[in-house]
Amino acid sequence: MSFECAKEFVTKAGFGDRVLTFEESSATVELAAAAVGTEPGKIAKSLTFKVSEEPIMILCAGDKKIDNSKYKQTFHTKAKMLTPDEVVQFTGHAIGGVCPFGLKKTVSVYLDESLKAYEEVYPACGSGNSAVRLSIAELSSLTGEPQWVDVCK
């Protein structure tokens, strides 16, 4: 169901022809990069956290990690990732297919500056064997013109 919701969201926005599905898993950055045939940095990794008990999602380049001090400076709290059950509860997507499209509930989405190193990126599309090819401007538009943050190292 998660893939269908995400694909419907992307399709309604006019990007349905960009959705990729794979026979093999794309549930990790390395697997997704291999499936797409690109470098790991171009995989837009979706990370979910709690800030004041509210869920947030940060999309960053696949080869980057959260810098705890930058995160705390930006969100004024320690980075606390959602549990796998909370990820499904808030996003409707299971880990490995988490994306900012077709979300089950309202989740604040942020884009990390690390994405700006690429013209196009590949976020998941709701399943552990899918992705969607988007320019940075298209990703920003599809996610509601979210705030850009610098929280990665």
N, C-alpha and C positions, 0 to 999 in steps of 0.2 A: 504493500500500500504506500509506503514511503516514497519509492521511486515514482509511482504514478502521480502522487501529489506534486513532487518536485518537477517532474517532466511537464505536467499540466501548467504549472506556474511559469516555467521557462517558455513553453510553447505559446501561451497567451501573450507573453511579452515579445513574441516574434523570433525566438531563438531555438525553436524546437528542432530545426535541422542541424543544430550544433551539438545536440546530445549524443554522446558516445556510449555504447554498451560493449562490454568485453566478455569473452568466454572465461577469461581468467580473472582472479581477484584484483581489485584496485584499492583495497581497503587500507593500505599504508602508503606513505609518500613514495617509497621505493617501488612498490608494486604498481602504483598508479603511473609513475614516470615510465616504467617499462611498458605498461599497457598502452599508454599514449604515444610513446616513442619520443620522449622529451627529457630534459634535465629535471632533477628533483625540485629546484627552486621555482619552476613554473607550475607546480602543483599548489593550488591555493588551499592550504591546510585550515580546517575549521576547528578552533579550540573553544570549548565552552567552560564558563566560570560562573561563580556566584559573587555578586557585589550587593551587599546589604540584602541578602536573601533573594535577590532578583537575578534571573539568568541573563548572561551576556554571551555573545559569540564574537571571537576575534578571528578574522581571516588573515593569514600571513603566508609568506613564501614558504614552500615546503621544506627548505633547507635551513630554516631559522627556528630558534627556540625562544621562549619567553624569558626576558631578562627580569628577574624578580624585583630589582630595585626600580627599574623603569615602570614596571606594572604598578608597584605601590605608589610611586610618585604620581602616576596618571589617575589611578582609581582610588587612592587613599586607603587601601587595604591590601592584605597579603593575597596572593593568587591562590584561590581555592577552586580547583576544577570540580565540575559536576560529576557525580557518580554515573556509571553507565545507565542505571535506571532513571536517574534524573535527566540525562541527555534525551532519552526516549520520551519521557514525560513532557519535557518542555519543547523539544524540537519536532518530535514525531519520527526522527531518524535515529537509527542505531549507529553506534561507533563504527567507523569504516565507511559510512555513507552520509555522514553529517554534512549538511550544506545550509545556506541561508535561504533556500527556496522552498515554498510550500510549508512553512513552519506551522506546527500545531498550535502554538501559543505565541504571544508577543515576547520576542527576545530582542534585546537591543544588540544591533550588529555594528561592529567596528572593523575598519580595514587598516591593517598595519602598513606603515611606510615601506616595508620590505617588498611589497607587491609592486611598487613603482619602478623596480629594476627591470620589469618585463612589460612588453607590449600586450601580450596575451597570457592568460593563465587558465588553469583547468581545475575548478572546484569539483567536488563530487556532485552527483545529482540524485541523492537520496538512497543509494544502494552501494554495496561494497564491490560493485563491478560496473560503475558508471562514472562519467565525467561530462562536463560541458565546457566547450571552448569559448572564452569571452575575452574581449579587450578589457583593460582596467576601467575604462569609462563605462562600458556595458555592465561590468560587475558592480560598479558603484551605483549605476542607475537601477539595476535590478534589486539591489539591497536597500533602496530608499534613500540614496545619497547619504550614507552614514558618515559619522565622524571618522577622520583619519587619526590614528594614534601611532606613537613610536614606542613600542613595548617589547621589541625583540632584540636579540644579540646575534 
